[in-house]
Amino acid sequence: MKRINLILALAVTVLLIGCSSPHIITLKDGRSITTKDTPHMNNDGFYEYETLDGFDASVNGEEVLEIHEK
């Protein structure tokens, strides 16, 4: 029984790790921001994302040139 629980726990961990993938936000001024997961635009036109340090941050959508998966 413990072996099955261990296998299930490992499978869930692998699936969760695969769900979030780093992205790179390239700004029009040439700067790049690496995010922990996929940025999402809010109702105010800002992209919200989580930094690699685990902090929540946002950037004005008008400043964004492109967003792509790392």
PDB file with SEQRES, HELIX, SHEET and CRYST1 records, atoms N, CA, C and O in Angstrom:
SEQRES   1 A   70  MET LYS ARG ILE ASN LEU ILE LEU ALA LEU ALA VAL THR          
SEQRES   2 A   70  VAL LEU LEU ILE GLY CYS SER SER PRO HIS ILE ILE THR          
SEQRES   3 A   70  LEU LYS ASP GLY ARG SER ILE THR THR LYS ASP THR PRO          
SEQRES   4 A   70  HIS MET ASN ASN ASP GLY PHE TYR GLU TYR GLU THR LEU          
SEQRES   5 A   70  ASP GLY PHE ASP ALA SER VAL ASN GLY GLU GLU VAL LEU          
SEQRES   6 A   70  GLU ILE HIS GLU LYS                                          
HELIX    1 AA1 LYS A    2  CYS A   19  1                                  18    
HELIX    2 AA2 GLY A   61  GLU A   63  5                                   3    
SHEET    1 AA1 3 SER A  32  THR A  35  0                                        
SHEET    2 AA1 3 HIS A  23  LEU A  27 -1                                        
SHEET    3 AA1 3 VAL A  64  GLU A  69 -1                                        
SHEET    1 AA2 2 PHE A  46  GLU A  50  0                                        
SHEET    2 AA2 2 ASP A  56  ASN A  60 -1                                        
CRYST1    1.000    1.000    1.000  90.00  90.00  90.00 P 1           1          
ATOM      1  N   MET A   1       0.822  -1.192   0.000  1.00  0.00           N  
ATOM      2  CA  MET A   1       0.000   0.000   0.000  1.00  0.00           C  
ATOM      3  C   MET A   1       0.869   1.261   0.000  1.00  0.00           C  
ATOM      4  O   MET A   1       0.570   2.225  -0.704  1.00  0.00           O  
ATOM      5  N   LYS A   2       1.950   1.250   0.795  1.00  0.00           N  
ATOM      6  CA  LYS A   2       2.825   2.417   0.835  1.00  0.00           C  
ATOM      7  C   LYS A   2       3.488   2.654  -0.519  1.00  0.00           C  
ATOM      8  O   LYS A   2       3.717   3.795  -0.921  1.00  0.00           O  
ATOM      9  N   ARG A   3       3.789   1.566  -1.208  1.00  0.00           N  
ATOM     10  CA  ARG A   3       4.439   1.683  -2.512  1.00  0.00           C  
ATOM     11  C   ARG A   3       3.515   2.364  -3.524  1.00  0.00           C  
ATOM     12  O   ARG A   3       3.958   3.195  -4.316  1.00  0.00           O  
ATOM     13  N   ILE A   4       2.241   2.010  -3.493  1.00  0.00           N  
ATOM     14  CA  ILE A   4       1.265   2.626  -4.399  1.00  0.00           C  
ATOM     15  C   ILE A   4       1.127   4.114  -4.091  1.00  0.00           C  
ATOM     16  O   ILE A   4       1.077   4.935  -5.006  1.00  0.00           O  
ATOM     17  N   ASN A   5       1.067   4.463  -2.809  1.00  0.00           N  
ATOM     18  CA  ASN A   5       0.968   5.873  -2.418  1.00  0.00           C  
ATOM     19  C   ASN A   5       2.192   6.655  -2.884  1.00  0.00           C  
ATOM     20  O   ASN A   5       2.067   7.790  -3.341  1.00  0.00           O  
ATOM     21  N   LEU A   6       3.365   6.057  -2.770  1.00  0.00           N  
ATOM     22  CA  LEU A   6       4.590   6.716  -3.213  1.00  0.00           C  
ATOM     23  C   LEU A   6       4.564   6.942  -4.722  1.00  0.00           C  
ATOM     24  O   LEU A   6       4.928   8.018  -5.196  1.00  0.00           O  
ATOM     25  N   ILE A   7       4.142   5.948  -5.463  1.00  0.00           N  
ATOM     26  CA  ILE A   7       4.065   6.071  -6.922  1.00  0.00           C  
ATOM     27  C   ILE A   7       3.056   7.148  -7.318  1.00  0.00           C  
ATOM     28  O   ILE A   7       3.322   7.947  -8.217  1.00  0.00           O  
ATOM     29  N   LEU A   8       1.911   7.173  -6.659  1.00  0.00           N  
ATOM     30  CA  LEU A   8       0.904   8.201  -6.948  1.00  0.00           C  
ATOM     31  C   LEU A   8       1.428   9.593  -6.617  1.00  0.00           C  
ATOM     32  O   LEU A   8       1.210  10.534  -7.380  1.00  0.00           O  
ATOM     33  N   ALA A   9       2.110   9.731  -5.498  1.00  0.00           N  
ATOM     34  CA  ALA A   9       2.665  11.027  -5.108  1.00  0.00           C  
ATOM     35  C   ALA A   9       3.699  11.507  -6.125  1.00  0.00           C  
ATOM     36  O   ALA A   9       3.718  12.686  -6.478  1.00  0.00           O  
ATOM     37  N   LEU A  10       4.542  10.619  -6.590  1.00  0.00           N  
ATOM     38  CA  LEU A  10       5.533  10.989  -7.601  1.00  0.00           C  
ATOM     39  C   LEU A  10       4.870  11.380  -8.916  1.00  0.00           C  
ATOM     40  O   LEU A  10       5.299  12.332  -9.568  1.00  0.00           O  
ATOM     41  N   ALA A  11       3.837  10.660  -9.306  1.00  0.00           N  
ATOM     42  CA  ALA A  11       3.127  10.967 -10.551  1.00  0.00           C  
ATOM     43  C   ALA A  11       2.472  12.346 -10.479  1.00  0.00           C  
ATOM     44  O   ALA A  11       2.545  13.120 -11.434  1.00  0.00           O  
ATOM     45  N   VAL A  12       1.840  12.649  -9.363  1.00  0.00           N  
ATOM     46  CA  VAL A  12       1.197  13.955  -9.189  1.00  0.00           C  
ATOM     47  C   VAL A  12       2.243  15.061  -9.220  1.00  0.00           C  
ATOM     48  O   VAL A  12       2.015  16.107  -9.829  1.00  0.00           O  
ATOM     49  N   THR A  13       3.374  14.851  -8.580  1.00  0.00           N  
ATOM     50  CA  THR A  13       4.443  15.846  -8.572  1.00  0.00           C  
ATOM     51  C   THR A  13       4.943  16.122  -9.984  1.00  0.00           C  
ATOM     52  O   THR A  13       5.122  17.280 -10.363  1.00  0.00           O  
ATOM     53  N   VAL A  14       5.163  15.092 -10.749  1.00  0.00           N  
ATOM     54  CA  VAL A  14       5.635  15.259 -12.125  1.00  0.00           C  
ATOM     55  C   VAL A  14       4.602  16.016 -12.954  1.00  0.00           C  
ATOM     56  O   VAL A  14       4.965  16.886 -13.744  1.00  0.00           O  
ATOM     57  N   LEU A  15       3.337  15.702 -12.787  1.00  0.00           N  
ATOM     58  CA  LEU A  15       2.286  16.395 -13.537  1.00  0.00           C  
ATOM     59  C   LEU A  15       2.206  17.864 -13.160  1.00  0.00           C  
ATOM     60  O   LEU A  15       2.033  18.716 -14.031  1.00  0.00           O  
ATOM     61  N   LEU A  16       2.329  18.171 -11.882  1.00  0.00           N  
ATOM     62  CA  LEU A  16       2.259  19.562 -11.441  1.00  0.00           C  
ATOM     63  C   LEU A  16       3.454  20.363 -11.933  1.00  0.00           C  
ATOM     64  O   LEU A  16       3.310  21.531 -12.295  1.00  0.00           O  
ATOM     65  N   ILE A  17       4.611  19.762 -11.949  1.00  0.00           N  
ATOM     66  CA  ILE A  17       5.795  20.452 -12.449  1.00  0.00           C  
ATOM     67  C   ILE A  17       5.623  20.761 -13.929  1.00  0.00           C  
ATOM     68  O   ILE A  17       6.046  21.821 -14.391  1.00  0.00           O  
ATOM     69  N   GLY A  18       5.023  19.871 -14.662  1.00  0.00           N  
ATOM     70  CA  GLY A  18       4.815  20.073 -16.087  1.00  0.00           C  
ATOM     71  C   GLY A  18       3.784  21.135 -16.403  1.00  0.00           C  
ATOM     72  O   GLY A  18       3.780  21.662 -17.515  1.00  0.00           O  
ATOM     73  N   CYS A  19       2.913  21.469 -15.474  1.00  0.00           N  
ATOM     74  CA  CYS A  19       1.852  22.440 -15.716  1.00  0.00           C  
ATOM     75  C   CYS A  19       2.367  23.871 -15.749  1.00  0.00           C  
ATOM     76  O   CYS A  19       1.817  24.701 -16.473  1.00  0.00           O  
ATOM     77  N   SER A  20       3.390  24.175 -14.996  1.00  0.00           N  
ATOM     78  CA  SER A  20       3.912  25.530 -14.999  1.00  0.00           C  
ATOM     79  C   SER A  20       5.261  25.533 -15.692  1.00  0.00           C  
ATOM     80  O   SER A  20       6.166  24.780 -15.332  1.00  0.00           O  
ATOM     81  N   SER A  21       5.375  26.382 -16.679  1.00  0.00           N  
ATOM     82  CA  SER A  21       6.634  26.463 -17.399  1.00  0.00           C  
ATOM     83  C   SER A  21       7.062  27.923 -17.476  1.00  0.00           C  
ATOM     84  O   SER A  21       6.229  28.810 -17.662  1.00  0.00           O  
ATOM     85  N   PRO A  22       8.350  28.171 -17.334  1.00  0.00           N  
ATOM     86  CA  PRO A  22       8.848  29.547 -17.381  1.00  0.00           C  
ATOM     87  C   PRO A  22       8.569  30.201 -18.733  1.00  0.00           C  
ATOM     88  O   PRO A  22       8.602  29.544 -19.774  1.00  0.00           O  
ATOM     89  N   HIS A  23       8.300  31.480 -18.700  1.00  0.00           N  
ATOM     90  CA  HIS A  23       8.088  32.268 -19.907  1.00  0.00           C  
ATOM     91  C   HIS A  23       9.011  33.476 -19.867  1.00  0.00           C  
ATOM     92  O   HIS A  23       9.484  33.879 -18.804  1.00  0.00           O  
ATOM     93  N   ILE A  24       9.256  34.040 -21.028  1.00  0.00           N  
ATOM     94  CA  ILE A  24      10.058  35.254 -21.122  1.00  0.00           C  
ATOM     95  C   ILE A  24       9.183  36.344 -21.713  1.00  0.00           C  
ATOM     96  O   ILE A  24       8.606  36.183 -22.789  1.00  0.00           O  
ATOM     97  N   ILE A  25       9.094  37.454 -20.995  1.00  0.00           N  
ATOM     98  CA  ILE A  25       8.383  38.637 -21.478  1.00  0.00           C  
ATOM     99  C   ILE A  25       9.450  39.580 -22.026  1.00  0.00           C  
ATOM    100  O   ILE A  25      10.342  40.004 -21.292  1.00  0.00           O  
ATOM    101  N   THR A  26       9.361  39.908 -23.309  1.00  0.00           N  
ATOM    102  CA  THR A  26      10.288  40.863 -23.909  1.00  0.00           C  
ATOM    103  C   THR A  26       9.557  42.190 -24.034  1.00  0.00           C  
ATOM    104  O   THR A  26       8.478  42.269 -24.623  1.00  0.00           O  
ATOM    105  N   LEU A  27      10.161  43.230 -23.471  1.00  0.00           N  
ATOM    106  CA  LEU A  27       9.555  44.554 -23.502  1.00  0.00           C  
ATOM    107  C   LEU A  27      10.041  45.332 -24.720  1.00  0.00           C  
ATOM    108  O   LEU A  27      11.076  45.004 -25.301  1.00  0.00           O  
ATOM    109  N   LYS A  28       9.292  46.361 -25.104  1.00  0.00           N  
ATOM    110  CA  LYS A  28       9.621  47.155 -26.286  1.00  0.00           C  
ATOM    111  C   LYS A  28      10.955  47.878 -26.149  1.00  0.00           C  
ATOM    112  O   LYS A  28      11.580  48.206 -27.157  1.00  0.00           O  
ATOM    113  N   ASP A  29      11.406  48.134 -24.909  1.00  0.00           N  
ATOM    114  CA  ASP A  29      12.692  48.812 -24.710  1.00  0.00           C  
ATOM    115  C   ASP A  29      13.871  47.837 -24.688  1.00  0.00           C  
ATOM    116  O   ASP A  29      15.007  48.247 -24.447  1.00  0.00           O  
ATOM    117  N   GLY A  30      13.607  46.537 -24.940  1.00  0.00           N  
ATOM    118  CA  GLY A  30      14.675  45.554 -25.032  1.00  0.00           C  
ATOM    119  C   GLY A  30      14.905  44.724 -23.786  1.00  0.00           C  
ATOM    120  O   GLY A  30      15.615  43.720 -23.836  1.00  0.00           O  
ATOM    121  N   ARG A  31      14.319  45.123 -22.672  1.00  0.00           N  
ATOM    122  CA  ARG A  31      14.491  44.347 -21.443  1.00  0.00           C  
ATOM    123  C   ARG A  31      13.716  43.043 -21.529  1.00  0.00           C  
ATOM    124  O   ARG A  31      12.730  42.935 -22.258  1.00  0.00           O  
ATOM    125  N   SER A  32      14.180  42.051 -20.768  1.00  0.00           N  
ATOM    126  CA  SER A  32      13.513  40.752 -20.696  1.00  0.00           C  
ATOM    127  C   SER A  32      13.191  40.427 -19.248  1.00  0.00           C  
ATOM    128  O   SER A  32      13.971  40.725 -18.343  1.00  0.00           O  
ATOM    129  N   ILE A  33      12.042  39.816 -19.042  1.00  0.00           N  
ATOM    130  CA  ILE A  33      11.616  39.379 -17.717  1.00  0.00           C  
ATOM    131  C   ILE A  33      11.330  37.890 -17.810  1.00  0.00           C  
ATOM    132  O   ILE A  33      10.553  37.454 -18.658  1.00  0.00           O  
ATOM    133  N   THR A  34      11.956  37.112 -16.941  1.00  0.00           N  
ATOM    134  CA  THR A  34      11.693  35.679 -16.897  1.00  0.00           C  
ATOM    135  C   THR A  34      10.684  35.408 -15.794  1.00  0.00           C  
ATOM    136  O   THR A  34      10.875  35.825 -14.652  1.00  0.00           O  
ATOM    137  N   THR A  35       9.616  34.712 -16.136  1.00  0.00           N  
ATOM    138  CA  THR A  35       8.553  34.421 -15.177  1.00  0.00           C  
ATOM    139  C   THR A  35       8.569  32.947 -14.801  1.00  0.00           C  
ATOM    140  O   THR A  35       9.134  32.111 -15.507  1.00  0.00           O  
ATOM    141  N   LYS A  36       7.940  32.651 -13.681  1.00  0.00           N  
ATOM    142  CA  LYS A  36       7.870  31.271 -13.203  1.00  0.00           C  
ATOM    143  C   LYS A  36       6.807  30.475 -13.958  1.00  0.00           C  
ATOM    144  O   LYS A  36       6.928  29.261 -14.122  1.00  0.00           O  
ATOM    145  N   ASP A  37       5.760  31.174 -14.418  1.00  0.00           N  
ATOM    146  CA  ASP A  37       4.653  30.509 -15.107  1.00  0.00           C  
ATOM    147  C   ASP A  37       4.113  31.420 -16.204  1.00  0.00           C  
ATOM    148  O   ASP A  37       4.723  32.444 -16.512  1.00  0.00           O  
ATOM    149  N   THR A  38       2.997  31.067 -16.785  1.00  0.00           N  
ATOM    150  CA  THR A  38       2.416  31.837 -17.881  1.00  0.00           C  
ATOM    151  C   THR A  38       1.793  33.134 -17.374  1.00  0.00           C  
ATOM    152  O   THR A  38       0.944  33.096 -16.484  1.00  0.00           O  
ATOM    153  N   PRO A  39       2.198  34.286 -17.924  1.00  0.00           N  
ATOM    154  CA  PRO A  39       1.576  35.556 -17.537  1.00  0.00           C  
ATOM    155  C   PRO A  39       0.133  35.631 -18.049  1.00  0.00           C  
ATOM    156  O   PRO A  39      -0.191  35.091 -19.107  1.00  0.00           O  
ATOM    157  N   HIS A  40      -0.715  36.301 -17.288  1.00  0.00           N  
ATOM    158  CA  HIS A  40      -2.117  36.478 -17.681  1.00  0.00           C  
ATOM    159  C   HIS A  40      -2.462  37.954 -17.606  1.00  0.00           C  
ATOM    160  O   HIS A  40      -2.079  38.638 -16.657  1.00  0.00           O  
ATOM    161  N   MET A  41      -3.193  38.455 -18.616  1.00  0.00           N  
ATOM    162  CA  MET A  41      -3.587  39.858 -18.628  1.00  0.00           C  
ATOM    163  C   MET A  41      -4.820  40.064 -17.755  1.00  0.00           C  
ATOM    164  O   MET A  41      -5.786  39.306 -17.839  1.00  0.00           O  
ATOM    165  N   ASN A  42      -4.776  41.103 -16.912  1.00  0.00           N  
ATOM    166  CA  ASN A  42      -5.926  41.416 -16.070  1.00  0.00           C  
ATOM    167  C   ASN A  42      -6.834  42.419 -16.791  1.00  0.00           C  
ATOM    168  O   ASN A  42      -6.558  42.808 -17.926  1.00  0.00           O  
ATOM    169  N   ASN A  43      -7.905  42.829 -16.132  1.00  0.00           N  
ATOM    170  CA  ASN A  43      -8.890  43.737 -16.740  1.00  0.00           C  
ATOM    171  C   ASN A  43      -8.346  45.140 -16.976  1.00  0.00           C  
ATOM    172  O   ASN A  43      -8.913  45.901 -17.760  1.00  0.00           O  
ATOM    173  N   ASP A  44      -7.239  45.493 -16.296  1.00  0.00           N  
ATOM    174  CA  ASP A  44      -6.657  46.827 -16.441  1.00  0.00           C  
ATOM    175  C   ASP A  44      -5.595  46.898 -17.536  1.00  0.00           C  
ATOM    176  O   ASP A  44      -4.998  47.954 -17.748  1.00  0.00           O  
ATOM    177  N   GLY A  45      -5.353  45.782 -18.238  1.00  0.00           N  
ATOM    178  CA  GLY A  45      -4.372  45.778 -19.311  1.00  0.00           C  
ATOM    179  C   GLY A  45      -2.950  45.485 -18.861  1.00  0.00           C  
ATOM    180  O   GLY A  45      -2.001  45.738 -19.604  1.00  0.00           O  
ATOM    181  N   PHE A  46      -2.793  44.959 -17.664  1.00  0.00           N  
ATOM    182  CA  PHE A  46      -1.477  44.598 -17.150  1.00  0.00           C  
ATOM    183  C   PHE A  46      -1.316  43.083 -17.161  1.00  0.00           C  
ATOM    184  O   PHE A  46      -2.251  42.348 -16.844  1.00  0.00           O  
ATOM    185  N   TYR A  47      -0.119  42.622 -17.528  1.00  0.00           N  
ATOM    186  CA  TYR A  47       0.195  41.204 -17.427  1.00  0.00           C  
ATOM    187  C   TYR A  47       0.652  40.916 -16.005  1.00  0.00           C  
ATOM    188  O   TYR A  47       1.578  41.555 -15.504  1.00  0.00           O  
ATOM    189  N   GLU A  48       0.008  39.961 -15.361  1.00  0.00           N  
ATOM    190  CA  GLU A  48       0.381  39.547 -14.013  1.00  0.00           C  
ATOM    191  C   GLU A  48       1.135  38.232 -14.108  1.00  0.00           C  
ATOM    192  O   GLU A  48       0.770  37.350 -14.885  1.00  0.00           O  
ATOM    193  N   TYR A  49       2.192  38.106 -13.309  1.00  0.00           N  
ATOM    194  CA  TYR A  49       3.026  36.909 -13.346  1.00  0.00           C  
ATOM    195  C   TYR A  49       3.717  36.725 -12.004  1.00  0.00           C  
ATOM    196  O   TYR A  49       3.700  37.613 -11.151  1.00  0.00           O  
ATOM    197  N   GLU A  50       4.325  35.556 -11.834  1.00  0.00           N  
ATOM    198  CA  GLU A  50       5.103  35.262 -10.637  1.00  0.00           C  
ATOM    199  C   GLU A  50       6.578  35.262 -11.024  1.00  0.00           C  
ATOM    200  O   GLU A  50       6.973  34.612 -11.992  1.00  0.00           O  
ATOM    201  N   THR A  51       7.394  35.999 -10.259  1.00  0.00           N  
ATOM    202  CA  THR A  51       8.824  36.053 -10.546  1.00  0.00           C  
ATOM    203  C   THR A  51       9.484  34.740 -10.146  1.00  0.00           C  
ATOM    204  O   THR A  51       8.877  33.912  -9.468  1.00  0.00           O  
ATOM    205  N   LEU A  52      10.718  34.558 -10.568  1.00  0.00           N  
ATOM    206  CA  LEU A  52      11.459  33.354 -10.204  1.00  0.00           C  
ATOM    207  C   LEU A  52      11.693  33.275  -8.701  1.00  0.00           C  
ATOM    208  O   LEU A  52      11.908  32.190  -8.160  1.00  0.00           O  
ATOM    209  N   ASP A  53      11.652  34.434  -8.019  1.00  0.00           N  
ATOM    210  CA  ASP A  53      11.819  34.479  -6.566  1.00  0.00           C  
ATOM    211  C   ASP A  53      10.520  34.198  -5.819  1.00  0.00           C  
ATOM    212  O   ASP A  53      10.512  34.121  -4.591  1.00  0.00           O  
ATOM    213  N   GLY A  54       9.420  34.044  -6.559  1.00  0.00           N  
ATOM    214  CA  GLY A  54       8.140  33.737  -5.934  1.00  0.00           C  
ATOM    215  C   GLY A  54       7.270  34.941  -5.623  1.00  0.00           C  
ATOM    216  O   GLY A  54       6.244  34.798  -4.958  1.00  0.00           O  
ATOM    217  N   PHE A  55       7.654  36.130  -6.089  1.00  0.00           N  
ATOM    218  CA  PHE A  55       6.865  37.332  -5.845  1.00  0.00           C  
ATOM    219  C   PHE A  55       5.875  37.561  -6.980  1.00  0.00           C  
ATOM    220  O   PHE A  55       6.152  37.213  -8.127  1.00  0.00           O  
ATOM    221  N   ASP A  56       4.717  38.148  -6.661  1.00  0.00           N  
ATOM    222  CA  ASP A  56       3.748  38.532  -7.682  1.00  0.00           C  
ATOM    223  C   ASP A  56       4.168  39.880  -8.259  1.00  0.00           C  
ATOM    224  O   ASP A  56       4.575  40.776  -7.520  1.00  0.00           O  
ATOM    225  N   ALA A  57       4.069  40.021  -9.579  1.00  0.00           N  
ATOM    226  CA  ALA A  57       4.451  41.259 -10.244  1.00  0.00           C  
ATOM    227  C   ALA A  57       3.546  41.477 -11.443  1.00  0.00           C  
ATOM    228  O   ALA A  57       2.791  40.589 -11.838  1.00  0.00           O  
ATOM    229  N   SER A  58       3.630  42.674 -12.017  1.00  0.00           N  
ATOM    230  CA  SER A  58       2.843  42.973 -13.213  1.00  0.00           C  
ATOM    231  C   SER A  58       3.605  43.963 -14.083  1.00  0.00           C  
ATOM    232  O   SER A  58       4.483  44.686 -13.611  1.00  0.00           O  
ATOM    233  N   VAL A  59       3.251  43.979 -15.358  1.00  0.00           N  
ATOM    234  CA  VAL A  59       3.847  44.907 -16.310  1.00  0.00           C  
ATOM    235  C   VAL A  59       2.736  45.382 -17.244  1.00  0.00           C  
ATOM    236  O   VAL A  59       1.842  44.618 -17.606  1.00  0.00           O  
ATOM    237  N   ASN A  60       2.808  46.645 -17.624  1.00  0.00           N  
ATOM    238  CA  ASN A  60       1.815  47.230 -18.511  1.00  0.00           C  
ATOM    239  C   ASN A  60       1.840  46.508 -19.857  1.00  0.00           C  
ATOM    240  O   ASN A  60       2.902  46.342 -20.459  1.00  0.00           O  
ATOM    241  N   GLY A  61       0.682  46.084 -20.320  1.00  0.00           N  
ATOM    242  CA  GLY A  61       0.581  45.360 -21.578  1.00  0.00           C  
ATOM    243  C   GLY A  61       1.056  46.160 -22.775  1.00  0.00           C  
ATOM    244  O   GLY A  61       1.490  45.578 -23.769  1.00  0.00           O  
ATOM    245  N   GLU A  62       0.983  47.496 -22.703  1.00  0.00           N  
ATOM    246  CA  GLU A  62       1.432  48.341 -23.806  1.00  0.00           C  
ATOM    247  C   GLU A  62       2.950  48.336 -23.946  1.00  0.00           C  
ATOM    248  O   GLU A  62       3.473  48.697 -25.001  1.00  0.00           O  
ATOM    249  N   GLU A  63       3.665  47.930 -22.892  1.00  0.00           N  
ATOM    250  CA  GLU A  63       5.127  47.879 -22.931  1.00  0.00           C  
ATOM    251  C   GLU A  63       5.650  46.542 -23.451  1.00  0.00           C  
ATOM    252  O   GLU A  63       6.847  46.399 -23.700  1.00  0.00           O  
ATOM    253  N   VAL A  64       4.755  45.557 -23.618  1.00  0.00           N  
ATOM    254  CA  VAL A  64       5.170  44.197 -23.975  1.00  0.00           C  
ATOM    255  C   VAL A  64       5.270  44.044 -25.491  1.00  0.00           C  
ATOM    256  O   VAL A  64       4.340  44.369 -26.229  1.00  0.00           O  
ATOM    257  N   LEU A  65       6.417  43.541 -25.933  1.00  0.00           N  
ATOM    258  CA  LEU A  65       6.622  43.246 -27.347  1.00  0.00           C  
ATOM    259  C   LEU A  65       6.173  41.827 -27.658  1.00  0.00           C  
ATOM    260  O   LEU A  65       5.443  41.598 -28.622  1.00  0.00           O  
ATOM    261  N   GLU A  66       6.618  40.857 -26.827  1.00  0.00           N  
ATOM    262  CA  GLU A  66       6.220  39.465 -27.027  1.00  0.00           C  
ATOM    263  C   GLU A  66       6.373  38.677 -25.738  1.00  0.00           C  
ATOM    264  O   GLU A  66       7.104  39.069 -24.828  1.00  0.00           O  
ATOM    265  N   ILE A  67       5.666  37.558 -25.685  1.00  0.00           N  
ATOM    266  CA  ILE A  67       5.764  36.613 -24.578  1.00  0.00           C  
ATOM    267  C   ILE A  67       5.924  35.236 -25.197  1.00  0.00           C  
ATOM    268  O   ILE A  67       5.141  34.840 -26.060  1.00  0.00           O  
ATOM    269  N   HIS A  68       6.940  34.508 -24.753  1.00  0.00           N  
ATOM    270  CA  HIS A  68       7.122  33.154 -25.269  1.00  0.00           C  
ATOM    271  C   HIS A  68       7.645  32.235 -24.179  1.00  0.00           C  
ATOM    272  O   HIS A  68       8.240  32.674 -23.195  1.00  0.00           O  
ATOM    273  N   GLU A  69       7.405  30.943 -24.386  1.00  0.00           N  
ATOM    274  CA  GLU A  69       7.843  29.936 -23.424  1.00  0.00           C  
ATOM    275  C   GLU A  69       9.355  29.782 -23.509  1.00  0.00           C  
ATOM    276  O   GLU A  69       9.937  29.789 -24.593  1.00  0.00           O  
ATOM    277  N   LYS A  70       9.968  29.645 -22.358  1.00  0.00           N  
ATOM    278  CA  LYS A  70      11.428  29.520 -22.296  1.00  0.00           C  
ATOM    279  C   LYS A  70      11.882  28.186 -22.803  1.00  0.00           C  
ATOM    280  O   LYS A  70      13.081  27.908 -22.822  1.00  0.00           O  
TER     281      LYS A  70                                                      
END                                                                             
